[in-house]
Amino acid sequence: MSRFSPKISHIDSGLKSRDSSKSSSSRSRQPLAERAHLSHYRVIQRELVYVIGIPIDIANEELLNKYEYFGQYGQIKKIVVNNTTYHASSYQQKPTVSAYITFQNIEDAWECIYALENFSINGHLLKASFGTSKYCSSFLSGQKCTKPDCMYLHYMGEPKDSFNTEEIQHSDRFLDLTRPSRPNDYYNYKFADKKPTIFPPRRILTAKISPSTASNSPEQGQSHSSSNSTTASGNSATAKGNKQINNENDKKSTESASGKNSPVQNKNSFVSSLFSPTIKGTTPLKVNYSIDYSLYDQLSLSRKSIREFLDSCHKDK
């Protein structure tokens, strides 16, 4: 029994050293105190599209990466199909799965969500939204991540884009931020090309969202539209102002042609009248001379006017 004791002690020492290395490693991976609360949050990523309702018949990364499916919306960095979780479906009792599509550019993810709105394939309604990501454990512990293809966050996310589990399930604001609606004039834009597709073809929107934005929020995307609408409204207001000025100028010219003078002209006329030889309180007579009508007859109030006389002559003819 004694001859085996050194081996047992050696094994025990090995186990102890292994346990101590594991404990030290686990301690080194513990989140920092100032970052510990971040492990409960998920941050919206607007280059990441989360799609549910994908039929299991096409639930394949290589297939979904083709142009006929998600490939038409832009360059894709990575596609992950979640085959471990199935979603219930009422269409012939066939289940569906979800997928995460990471695009190279943010505007491609936006237009992918726009295109898939209210789209069904094989009787299954697809629902696309912006995906969320959690923080990398290396980032939380203050260490450098050694995974070159790590898809988790390695920087502090925007507070307005951060949600805990309860907020993700019950917050209306989360739905508003992750499921943007199409622009009202979406169908006025042309298709990207005429290649045949299975998923709805992409349309090219003139107001694109820049991928260089810091927070990549829908508000920023909408601010472009609002700035365009503000510019359009400003141009409209300017056009209305110019139209109003032109109308006023036309009105002034019409008044001048009809004998109506501006206040400045009236003032000048009044000053000129002070030095005129006309007796104050009298107005010059305005009469029309006609054949067979003397001045006395024209000024006689008991006689018909010249126009009435001419009208009566015209009627007699």
Sequence and secondary structure as in RCSB ss.txt:
>XXXX:A:sequence
MSRFSPKISHIDSGLKSRDSSKSSSSRSRQPLAERAHLSHYRVIQRELVYVIGIPIDIANEELLNKYEYFGQYGQ
IKKIVVNNTTYHASSYQQKPTVSAYITFQNIEDAWECIYALENFSINGHLLKASFGTSKYCSSFLSGQKCTKPDC
MYLHYMGEPKDSFNTEEIQHSDRFLDLTRPSRPNDYYNYKFADKKPTIFPPRRILTAKISPSTASNSPEQGQSHS
SSNSTTASGNSATAKGNKQINNENDKKSTESASGKNSPVQNKNSFVSSLFSPTIKGTTPLKVNYSIDYSLYDQLS
LSRKSIREFLDSCHKDK
>XXXX:A:secstr
 GGGHHHHHHHHHHHHHHHHHHHHHHHHTS  TTTGGGGGEEEEEEEEEEEEEEEGGG  HHHHTSTTTGGGGS 
EEEEEEEEEEEE   STT  EEEEEEEESSHHHHHHHHHHTTT EETTEE EEEEEEE B HHHHTT     TT 
 SB S   GGGEEEHHHHHH HHHHHHHS    TTGGGS BS     SS   B  SS   TT SS  HHHHHHHH
HHHHHHHHHHHHHHHHHHHHHHHHHHHHHHHHTT   HHHHHHHHHHHHTSSS TT        BTTB HHHHH 
TTS  HHHHHHHHHHH 
